[in-house]
Amino acid sequence: MIVKASVWKKGDTIGIVSPAGPIKREELERGIKIVESLGLRVKLGKHVYEKYGYLAGTDADRAADLNDMFKDNEVKGIICSRGGYGSGRIVELLDYEVIKQKPKVLLGYSDITYLHTAIRQRTGLITFHGPMVASDMGESDFAKLSYDLLQQFFVPQDVIYTTAISPLEAIVHGEATGTLVGGNLSLLTSTLGTPDEIDTKGKLLLLEDVAEPPYKIDSMLNQLKHAGKLEQAEGILIGDFTDCEAKDPETSLSFDQVLVDYLTDLEKPVLKGFRIGHCNPNITVPLGTEATMDTKTKTLRVSAGVRA
């Protein structure tokens, strides 16, 4: 089952929630100006500024904000303020019946990967992997390309990624089509053994992460491998892995060596270099819709994630 949210229109109200880590008020306020520049209004979650240790409020409060935004008929879409940690703690508190009845765009990445996976697999809703209000739009150098690609919420359009955006490197050659799923490697690994374990069968699997040394990436890929997630995928897309090289290269495998060890024997296409993840620009892509990758032409085409 695939459920698409409706397109946004100028004047629509967009909800902003903090389902994971706490935010800095000034960063959110700068990011809100970006959202408003799209011709949109903003409605903040009741607990968006709260802080509970490394969380943006209690689990109950963070889940309530997200549930309230899906229930609210005035709200036409939802953007997360930032990632961090905590989304996995609230998945059992979400009202999935309401999410199915009132499908809306949900935009975020990093820790939000857990929400993308749980919501898609429980409801069929296509969600969006892309920049967030405080941690991306709130930065002074928020890229024009990241901004321009937010137009896909106003008009249904395929996302076409080519080497015009960034250099792409084929690790394993081939072409594959499947539903695009995935996101942050650490979060995907943390779903294993839970009711929201990532389903990669027949899918194109997107992987990205930040500040993880090669041995930790090795460990996580090893876990995905033994869980059958790499073998079951039709193809693998390597997004941005920022700051993921060893501090002491002489005592470590490189990031690229780890990828070669785990991905070259899969006999399915693997394409590396996508500016998707903890990077600038950060390209927005829908998760849960059909996509095709081709290493010969070095392209990725992802079908539109919203409906007119």
N, C-alpha and C positions, 0 to 999 in steps of 0.2 A: 504494500500500500504506500502510495506517495501522496502527500498532502502539501500543497503549495499555498503560501499566504498571498493575499492580494497586494498589488502594487501600492506604493505610497503616492500621495498627491500633495501638491503645495498646500500648506496650511494644516496638514495632518499633525497629530500629536504623537510624539515618540517618547516612550518611557525609558528612564535610565535607572538601572539597578546595580547593586554591588553584591553579587552572589558569592564572592570569594574574599579577597583581601581588602583591607581598608585603603582609603584614598586620601590624597591631599586636596583640600578644597580648591586651592588656586589652580591646580591642574584640571580638575573637573570643570571649573568655570571657564577656562580657556577652551576646553573641548566642546563645551555647550555652544560657544560662539560658532564653532565649525558646523555643528548640527543645525543651528538656526540659520546659517548662511545658505543652507540647502532649501530654505523656505519652509522649514518645519518648526513646530512648537515643541517644547520640552516639558515633561512631567517627571519629577523626581520621585523615586521610591521613598517611603516614609523613613527608612533606615539607611539611606544611601551614604550618609556621612558617619555612621556609627563605627566604633572601634571596640573590639573584644579580643585583646591580644593580637594575634596575627590574622584575625577574621574581622569582617565588616559587620559586626553584630552577632547575635546568637543565631544558631541554625534556624530556629523558628522564625525569627525576624527576617532573615535573608530569604527564606523560602516564601514567607508571606508576601514580601515585596514582589517577587517574581510571579506568584499566583495572582496577586491583585492586578498586575499589569496585563496578564492574559484575560482576566475577568472583565476589565474595564473596557467598555465599548468605545470610549473616547480614544483610547490608545490604539494606534495602528501598527506599531512596531516597537521592538525593545532592543536597546543597545546596552551592553555591559560596560561598567565604568573601567574595570581592570580585571586582571587575573590574580595571580598570587597563589592562594591555596584556599580550599574550602568547598568548592562546588560539589565534590563527591559526597560531602556530608549532608547535603539537602535533597538528594534525588528521591529519597523515600518520602519526602514531605511535599512533593509537588503534586498538583491536581491534574493528572494526565487526561482525564475526561474533559476538563475545561480546555486544555491545550488542543485536544482534538476538535472540540466544538468551535473554538475561536482561534484558528491558526493565525499566527503573526510572525513576521520576520524576527529572528533572534540573532544578533550579531555579536561576535566575540571570538577569542582564541585563547591559547595557552591553557590555563586551568579550566576554562570554559569548555574545553574538549570533553570533559566528563558529562556536562549538560547536553552538548551536541549529541553524544552517543546515546545517552539514556533517553532523551526526548525523541530522537529519530527512531530508535528501535522499539519504543513503546507506543509511539503515535503515528509514525510515518512522516512527520513534519520535516520539511527541508529547512535546515538552519544554515547560518552563514559564518564561515571562518574568515575573520577580518578584523580591522582596527577597532579599538575601543576608545571611549570618550576621554578618560583621564590619561591613560598610559600611552596613547598614540596621538589622538586628535589634540590633546592638551600640550603636546610638544611644539616648540616654536618652529621646528623644521619638518612638520607633517607634510609628506610629499604630495605634490600636485596629482601624481598618478593614483595614489591611494584615494585622494579626494574624488577624482574624476570617476573612478570605478564604483563609487557609491551611487552613481546614476542608474545602476542595474536594478535598484529598488523602485525606480519610478517607471521604467519601461522594461518589459521582459526582453532580455537579450542574453545570448550565449557569451560566456567569458572565453576569449581565445588568447592563450598564452603562447608567445613565440620568442625567439631570441632577440626581438626588438626590445623586449622588457629586460632580459638578462641573459647572459651566456648559459646554455644548457649542455650538459655532458651525458652521453649515453654510457651507462655502466654495463647494461645488457641490452642488445638491440631487439627491436620488435614493435609490434602494434597491439594494442589491447583496448577493449571497451568494457565498461562496467560502471556501477554506481560508485561515485566518489565518496569515500569515507576517510576517517582518520583525524589527524591533528597532532597534538603534542605527544611525543613518544612516551614520556614519563607517565602521563595521564592514561594513555591507552593501555600501558602495561598494568597500571593500577586497577583497571577494570577486570582483569583476568580473575576468574573464579567467583565473580559476583553476578547478580542477575542482569547486569548491564555489560557483560563481557562483549568486547568489540567483535562484530561479525564481519569477517573479511571475505567470505566465500563468494567468488565471482565478482569481487569489487576491485576498484583501483584504490590503493592504500596510500594516503598522504602522511608523511612523517616530518616533524620538525621539532626542534628543542633549543634550549639556551643554557649556557654555562654548565654543561655536563661534560666531564672529561671522557676521553675515549674508553676507558675501562668501564665506566657506567653505561655508556651507549652500548658497548659490547654486551654487558649483562642484560640490558633491556631487550636488545635484539635477540639474544640467546633465549630469553624467556618467550618472546613472541614466536621464535622458531619452534621451540619444543611444544608450544601450544597449538602449532599448526597454522598460525595466522599468516605467516609469510608464504607458505606453500599454497594456501587456499586462495590468496589474492590473484587477480588476473594480471596486475602490474603494480609497480611501486614508484611513487613520486617522492623525491627527496627535496623537502623545502629547506628553509634557512636553519642552519645549526650555528648560531652565533656563539662565539667564545667557547668552542668545543674542542679546541686542541689542547694537548698536554702542556703543562707548564714546564716540564722537563722532557723534551722530545727523545732524549737519549735513553730514557727508561720506560718508554711507552710506545705502543703502536700509534700511528696517526689516525685521525678520524677517517680518512679515505681508506686506509688499510682495513679498518674495521668493517666499512661498508663492503669492500671487496670480499672479505672473508664470509660474510653472511648472505650477500645478494647475488654474486656471480654464478653460483651453481643452481639458481632457482629456475633457469630456463624460461624466464618471462621478462618482459621489458622493464628496465629500471632507468629512470631519467632523473638527473640531479641538477640542482642549481636554481630552483624556483624561489623567487622572492616572496615567499609565503611563510609568515611566522614572525619571529622577533627581529624584524628588520624594517628598513625604511627605503623604498616603499614597501608596504605590506599589502599584497594583492588579495582582494576579497573574492572568495569562491564559495558557491553553494555546496553544501554537503547533503547527499541523499538523492542527487539527480544524476542522470547518465553523463558519462564523460568518455572521451577517447584520447589516448596518448599514442604518439608515433615518434619513435626515436630517429627515424630516417629524416623526417622533416623537422624534428625537434619542436613539436607542437603539442599542446593540450587544449582540447575544446571541451568546455563544461556547459551543459544545457542550462537554460534559464531557470532560476530557482523561484520565481514569483509568477503569478498569473494576472492577466489584465482584468 
